[in-house]
């Protein structure tokens, strides 16, 4: 077990590169902190080559946990919030959309055609055909409308 008592800079650099390769293959960010910490340990050993194996492992564990925490706290959450947050929420995408009713809203509900989809709409009052309305909210897949 001499390898565990004589860990060199090259061991850490190799380990870090292997973790980066595994990350590229699709671990979704779970290995990036460990890879950065291993590469950092290689650099630390380049500057201070006399650090013992136990100290190296302790420094590695602390830096890997810290780097992973920083990645998920700062970068991962930011990346998940980008893009199209309403992608799979079709009804919510219509909030603010205005259209003219082609059917009368009786007893607070009706079915109307918006684009290529037949939607259930609800309103507080009955509305005649031709009323300009706006989608103000959703209730699951029902559009809540109000007259403009």
N, C-alpha and C positions, 0 to 999 in steps of 0.2 A: 504494500500500500504506500509505496514511496511517492506516487503521484499526488497524494493528498498532503504530503509534507513538503513537497517542492513544487508548488504551483508557480508557473512563470507568467510573464506578460503574454507570451504567445498562446498559452492555454486560454487565458481570458479573451484575447482577441479572436481566437478560433471559435470559442464558445459563443461570443457575441455575434459573430458572422453567421454561425449556424442558426442562432435564434432569429436573426433578421431574415434568413432564407425561409425558415418555418413561418415567420410572420407574413412574408410575401405570398406564401402558399395558401393563406386564408384563415388566420386565427382572429381576425377582426379586432386587432389592437391588444389582445391579451398578452402577447409576448414582447411588445415594443419596449415596455419599461425594463424588463429583464435583459433584453438585448442591449439597451443603452447603458444599463448598469454594468454589464460585463465588459463592454467596450471601455467604459470609464475606468473600471478596475485595471484594464490593460494599460491605460495611460498613467494611472497612479503608480503601477509597478515599474513603469518606464522611468518615472521621476524618483521614486523611492523603492529600489529593488529589494531591500532587506526586510520588508514587512512579512511577518509570519503567516502561515496558512490559516490559522484560526482567526486572526485579525482580518485577513483578506475576505474570508467567508462572512464574517460579521459585517464588514463594510459593504460587501456585495448584497447581502440580504436587506440591510437598511436602505441602501440606494435603490435597489430593485423595487422595493415596496414604495418608496418615495416617488420614483419616476413613474410607476404605474398609477399611483394616486393622482399625480399632477396631470398625466395624460388623460385619464378619465374625467377629472374635474374640469380641466381647462379646454381641452381639444375635443374630446369625444362628445360631450354634451353640446358643444357649439356646432359640431358637424351634423348631429342628429336634428337640430332645430332648423337647419337650412333646408333648402329644397322646396317642396310643395306640401305644406302641412295639411292642405285640404284635398290631397290627391284622391283618397278613397272615401271622402265624405261629400258625395254629390249634392245632397240637399244643402249642406252648409255653404257650398260654393255659390248657391243662388241667392244668398242674403244680399240685399241691395238691388237685386234685379227687378226691373219694372216691366210690366206688360199689361196689355188690355185683355179683359176677361172675354172669352168667347162663349162662356156658359154662365148661367145665373148661379150665384151662390145662395142656396136655400138652406135654412136651419144651420147656417154657419159652415157648411162643407160643400165641396164640389170637386169634380175631376176636370183638370184643364191640361191642355197640351202645351208644353214648353219645350221648344226644340223638337227632339225626336222621342221625348218621354212623356207619358201620361202621369201627371202628379196629382196627389190629393192635396187640396188646399183647405185651410180653415180660416175663418174670419169671425170677428166679434158680432157682426151684423150681416144681414142679407144684402147682397150687392147685385145690381142688374148687369146684364150683358153690356159690354162696352166700357165699363168702369176701368180707369187706369189705376192699377194697384202696384204695390211694392212688397217684396218678400222681406219681412222684418225679423223672422226667427224660424226655427225648425223644431219640430217635435218628432224625433226619429226621422221617418221619411215623409212626414207631412209638412208642407210649407205653410207657415203662418203669414197671412197677408193683411195689409191695411190699405184703404183707399188713399191715393195721392192727392 
